[in-house]
Amino acid sequence: MKFRNRHTAILLMLTFIMPLVVFTQHYEKEHKTLNFKPLENKIQSWVDSGYYNGASIIIANDKQILYNNYFGSYKPETVVFIASAGKWLAAAAIARLVDQGKLNWNDKVKKWLPEFTDSKGEATLAQLFSHTSGYPDYQPANKPVDMYQTLQESVKHIVSLPADTLPGTTFKYGGLGMNVAGRMAEVATGKKWETIFQEQIAIPLSMQSTRFTPVDSSGGHAPMLGGGARSTLQDYMNFLSMIFHKGMFEGKRILSEAAIDFMEADQVKEAVVLKDDLVRKVRHEVRTDIYGLGEWREEVDEAGNATLISSPLWAGAYPWIDRRTNVYGFFLTHIVQFKNGFNSFLASPAIVNDVRNAIEENKYDKISKNRKR
């Protein structure tokens, strides 16, 4: 394009280019002013108190990373046992098989594992991932937690355990039923669980350091779907990015929007919820629609849609997606000392409040500055 004179060219530049530069600078400045110092001080105090050897955290919105930091001994390459945060990963792997038509959330256990002839065989795949299957939450205290050599061997032992309740009647947080779901996936695909997870979730999401392993390190090799995953900060953040963006990751569809919606929907339904659930303790809300598939529905809107979802673990790590503020993040750590009454499972969800405060504080400052103008 040729301009009549230099003056015209300069005017065009000022008209079209300068507003873009100003917008970009304003956007960057806006997020640089977010005050995460209270959150930083809180995490550092946990490390200084000896609860954790180290920790790391990353927070993002739909455009950029808002905060990323490492504490104590933790580095970007640090691999951590993430326990119950693996429930979310396992549910997503199953959801992808459902998307592919290899499984259905309404499939009963007995369809794929006919050896389950009692009420446990009537539980559905969705109930196994929503703690409403009626299965015992964990292995009996006098039995090994996870010393089996294969998932098939682990599930073979679960067949002989008595059911706690009938499917769909009680919400009881645990992870034993998820191993049965993993075995259903193995039978449906003819592949081992770790292969399924790698092919369906880890490889597509570039989660190079994430694996499912036994909870107990005494010689077993069977994966524990409800509590045996290990991951890094960035690996899990890739997963959260996919969930946050409704199944998309780096321009590729990993899960359908329908799958994401179903995972986030109320899967407790008519089941009775015990009084010691996470939502009651952390968000001080008495509800029954507290769990989806592998994830807690910590907060919901008036229509019942989940606005704050998470998958925390007893050891302190906390992944979350806050659709109210359009922010998601992952706090990675693992407790080394229980002392002074510190409860890592209940402490980490408070991180959401610190992030919300930083965002609200920034909005208030912007309004105040605009009024002064």
Secondary structure as UniProt FT lines:
FT   HELIX           6..32
FT   HELIX           37..48
FT   TURN            49..50
FT   STRAND          52..61
FT   STRAND          65..72
FT   TURN            76..77
FT   STRAND          80..83
FT   TURN            84..85
FT   HELIX           86..99
FT   TURN            100..101
FT   TURN            105..106
FT   HELIX           109..112
FT   TURN            114..115
FT   HELIX           119..122
FT   HELIX           125..128
FT   TURN            129..131
FT   TURN            141..142
FT   HELIX           151..159
FT   TURN            167..168
FT   STRAND          170..171
FT   HELIX           176..189
FT   HELIX           193..197
FT   HELIX           198..202
FT   TURN            203..206
FT   TURN            208..209
FT   STRAND          211..212
FT   TURN            225..227
FT   STRAND          229..231
FT   HELIX           233..244
FT   TURN            245..247
FT   STRAND          248..249
FT   TURN            250..251
FT   STRAND          252..253
FT   HELIX           257..264
FT   TURN            269..270
FT   STRAND          272..273
FT   TURN            275..276
FT   HELIX           279..283
FT   STRAND          296..300
FT   TURN            302..303
FT   STRAND          306..310
FT   TURN            314..315
FT   STRAND          316..322
FT   TURN            323..326
FT   STRAND          327..335
FT   TURN            340..341
FT   HELIX           344..347
FT   HELIX           348..350
FT   HELIX           351..372
//
